[in-house]
Amino acid sequence: MTHKVGIIGLGGAGLGHLRYWPAAGAIVSGICDVQPDLVTRRAAEFNLQNVCQAPDVEDFLRRCDCDIVAICTPDHLHAEHAMAALRSGRHVHIEKPVVQHETELCDLLACAAANPTRLVGLHYQLRYFWLYRRIKDMIARGEYGTVYAVEADYLHNIKIRTIGTSDWRERSGTVQPVFAGAGGTHFIDLMRWFIDDEVDEVVAYGNQGGWAEYPAATHVTAMLRFRRGAVGKITVSIGSTLPKQHPTRVFGTKACSDDLFLFRNPTDIRPHWLGTRLGALSRGRIRGPLTEALCFMLRVVPVRLERFPFSSYEHVESCEATVRNFLRALDGQEPLEGSLDEAARTFVVCRAVESSLTSRAPVTVDYDSVREKAPARC
């Protein structure tokens, strides 16, 4: 079945979705943004002059011929727009974070429950990064033994993105916290997915050292305690001068991995490379004949690839796979990754991190508290 998607929000995230959905096999049948000039510009860029175009969400949902709505608007509008799409009878795919506040999450969960035939999914593309999928598979097969710790960092200077496109992240009323809104949510979701366990308690510390003008902490480190005893550590830094990277370590009783390399014995001179022969480099920033030479070097020298400029992470490939999963889930071909329930649990952990930042004390994660914040509406 060919699905039609309407995209609401045409900034940085929406720009990506204009590419992801067609690559995954869907048709973009409508575009919406509060900035009419941006709608016109995107329509010209992607040859969408003949699809539904609107600056108003309600008008767009009335007129657009689509069965899926992709929510790519600023964080504080996610709940409002997702619920409007659900009420209109559409399936909904939401860019992270799922919402901005607990009361909005309560409302969205109630609205989804009132529309049980509609699918709601989150854009957690790290689940579809080829390396993380391989690690997840190896954990499931027992190759790591019992995983007792996971560490991950989200290092990404987003100053240019925020200043160059929109300033909503930097306003006090709509500021984007680095865990609930920026990269922390990705890695909490990833850790929960890796070890199939929930977080019981968090403690976090942070500062604004990398970006003093931002109205929230821009460098945050959080420690997580999982129910079965594993610990997690996540650092999110959105203002440093480091290049974008996602260093990740998994510690197990049988093996440990450091980005692309698996270690089964601390005395091994050369670790096992988790990538295929050309996998990491062909997906990274290196192309052409140099790839072969670097791959040869990799076979004889324990070189680290998950460091600038040899990034193995391919963002577009992972995002396309994420929306492809949503389409296949709609057709009953495979389970949905990043469901609304999964996203809600990740969001509650993120908010606990933000609470710990304020209190400077450990915070117990209460997954049921969100339903008690306010009467649900749809």
N, C-alpha and C positions, 0 to 999 in steps of 0.2 A: 504493500500500500504506500502511495506517495503522500507524505504529510506536508501541510502548509503551515508556515510559522510567521507570526507577526512579532516584530522586535520593537520593544518600548525602551527608549534610551539609546542614543546614537553616539555617545562619547567614546571613551577608551574601550570599555567592555563591549558596547554595542558594535563598535567598529570591528572587533574580533568576531562577533557572532554573525555579522554579515558575510563572513567567510566560512565559519565553521559549519553552519547548517547546510548550505549548498554542497559542501565537500562531503557531508554525511548522507546526502541524498534527499534532503528536504527542499521545498520551494519557499523562498521568501516572498510572501504575498502582501506584506504591509510593513511600513516603518513609521514610528511615532517619536517625536521629541518636542519638548516645550519651546525649542528654538527653531522657528520655521526655516531660517536660512540653513541650519544644519540638516534638516530634512531634505531640502532642495539639493544641497551639496552631496549628501550621501546617495540620493537617488541618481544623480549624474555620475558619481564615481562608480556605482555598481549597476548601472543601466536598469534602474528600477523606476523609471518615470511613469510606467503604466500600472504600478501597484498602488494599493491604498496608502495615502499619505495624510498625516494629521498631526497637529500640535497638541490636541486635547485627547486624553486617554479614553474618556467615556465615549466620545465621538468615534474614536478609532476602533474601540471594541464593538460598537454598533455596526460599523461599516466594513471592517476587515474580514475577508473570507479566509479564515485560518482555523485550524483545530488545535494549534499550540501557540502559546504566547511566551516569549523569552523576556524576562524582566532584567534590564540592564541599567536601570536608573540609579541615582544616588541611594545610599544605604537607608536613609530615613523614609524613603518612598517605597521600599520593597514590599512591605506588608500591605499597604493600601492598594498598590497596583496588582499584587498577586491575588488578593481577595476579589478585586473587581474582575480580574480575568476568570477566576473560578466561578463567580456569580454569572458570568456571561456564557458558561458552559465549556470553557477551554481547558486543556491541559496546560500546566505551568512549569516552566524551567526558570529557576532563579539564580542569578549570579550571587556569589557569597558576599556578605553574610546573609543568612536567611531573613533577618529583621534587625532592627537597631535596639529595641527594648523588649523586656520580658512580657509586658502587657500585649505588645503586638504579636509576639509568638503565640500567646494564649489564643488571641483572636484568629490567627491564621490556622492553628491546629483545629479550632472549632469549625472554621469555614471549610477546611479540607474534609473534616468528618461529615459535614452536611452535604458534601459533594463527592461521595465515595467512588463514583465511577471516573473521576478525573484524577490524572496522575500529577503529582507534584514532586519535582526533583531539584537538587542543588548542583551547581557547577563546581564540583570538587575534582578538578582535573588531575591532581597528583595521584589519584587512584589509577589513572590510566597512563602514567609515565612508565615506560617499559621496564626500567630498573626496579621501580617500586612494586610492580606487578610480579616480577620475578622473585623479589625478596618475600612478598606475601605468599607466593606459591611454595617457596622453600621452607618458610616457617610452618605452613600447613602440613608439609610432608615430614616435618620433624628434623630437618637438616640443621637447624640452629639449636636443637634441643629445647630446653625451656628458656624463653626470652625473659631476661631479668632487667633489661634496661634498653631504652631507645633515646637517642639524642638527635636533634635536628635544629638547624638554624635557617631563618629566612632573612637573608641580607640583600636588601634592595633599596637603593636610594630613589624615592618616589617624588622628590622635590620638583623635578622638571614636569612630571606627569600632572601633579596637582596645580602647579602654578601656570603651566602652559595650556591647560584645557578648562579647568573649572576650580573655583576656590571653596566649594562646599565642604570639603574635608577639613578645611582650616577654620571654619566658622565655629564659634563656641557652641551653638545650638545643634549643629549637625556634624561635629568633629568625628573623625573616624579613628577609634582606638585601635592600636596596632594588633591586638589579639582578636577581638570580636570582629573588627572590620578589615584589617590588612592580612598579613601572611600567617599570623598565629593560628587562625581558624583552620587553615589548610593542614597544618602539622598536627594539631589536636585530632582532627578527623583521621589523618594518616596513621597516627599511633593507635587510636582506638581500632582502626581497621586491621592494622598489622597483627595485633595481639588478641583481638576479639575480646576486649575487656573494657570496663568502665573506670573512670577516674573518681576516686573517693575524696581526695583532698589536694589543694594547690597552695603554693606560696610563691609570691612574685615580687621582684624589685625592679625598678627602672629609673630612668632620668631622661632629660632632654638634651643630653650632651651633643648629639649629632645635629640637632635642629632646634635651637633655643626658642625660635618664634612660634613653633607649633603649639597649640593649646592643650597638648597631652604628652605623655611620655613617648619618646620616639625610639628608645632603646630599652627593651624589657627582657628579662630572663625569668622564666617560670619553671618551677619544679612540680611534677605531678606524681601522685601516689595512686597506683591502680589497685583495684580490689584484691587481686590475687598476688600482690606484693611487688610487681614490677614498678620501676621508677622511670620517669621521663624527664627530659630537660629540653626546653625550647628557648632559643634566643631570637627575638625579632628586632631588627635594626633597620629603620627606614630613612635614616638621614646621614649615614656614614659615607665615606669616600670609597668603600670597597665595591668592586663590581658585583653584579647580581649573582648569587650562588645559593645552593641548597645543601650544604654539607650534612650528611646523614650517617649515623652509626647505629648498628643494632648489635646488642650483646646477648649471646646465648650460651648455654652450658656446653654445647658441642662446637659452636663456631661463632665468630663475630665478623661483621662487615663494616668497612670504612669506605663509604661511597661505593665505588665500583669494585672494590677488592674484598674477597672473602678470606678470612684467616681461620684455619682449623688447628694450627699448631704454632705457638709463639716462636719456635725455633726455625720455622720455614724461612728460607732466604727469599723465596718468591711467592707471593700470595696468588690465589686463584682469581682470575679476572671474570667478573660477572657478566660482562658484555660478550656479544659474539665477536668474531674476528674483526669485522668492520663496524659492528653495531654502534658503539659509542661515538666513534669519530664521524661516521657518516651522518649521525643524528645531531652532531654538535656543530662547531663553527669552522671545522677544517674540511676542505673539499679537495679533490683532485689527486695527482700523483703523490703529494706529500703524505696523504693518508696512509699509503702502503708503507712508506718509510717509518712513520710513527708507529704503525701497528707492529712492524718488525721490532722496533725498539721496545715496545710494550712487552713482547714475548721474551725478551732477554734482560730487561731492567724493570724493577718494580716502580714504575712511574705512576704518579697520581694524575688521573685525568679530570676528576671533578674539582678542578681549580682553574681559574681564569688563565689562559683563554680557552682551555680545553673543556668546555662545558658539555656534559652528555645530555643535559635536559633539553628536550624539544617541546616548547610550549604549544605551538600550533597543533602538532601531531596529537598531543595529549588532550587538547580541547576538542578536536574533531572526534576523537574516540569517545569522549564524554557525552557529546550530544548524539553520537551514533548509538550509544547504549540506551539513551532515553528513547530514541525512535524504535529500537528493537524491543524495549520493554513495553512500549505502547502496542506493538504487534504481537506480544506474548512470546517472543523468541528468546528472551533472557531476563534475569532479574534486574531490577533497577538498582544501580549503585547510587549512593548519596541521596537516599530518600528523605522526605520531610522529617520523619521520626529521627533518623540518624543526624540530620542537620540540627534538629532541636536539642539533642543531647550534646553535640559539639558546642552549640551556642551557650548552653548553660555552663559548661566548663570555661568557656571564654569569659563569661561575665563573672565567674568566680575569680578568675585571674585579675580582672579589672578591680574587683572588690578587694583582693589582697593587696594590690598596688596602693590603694587608698588607705587601708587599715595597717599595712605593713605587718600583717599577721597571717598565719595559715587560715584557709577558708574551706569548710566542708562543702562539697558539691551536692546540692539537693535537687535532684531531677524532677521532683514533684512540685517544687515551690512555684514554678512558672504558672501552673494552672490556678494558683491561689491569688495571683496578683490583682486580677480584675475580672468582672463578669465577661464571659466570652461573647463576642459578636461576630457576625458575618455579613 
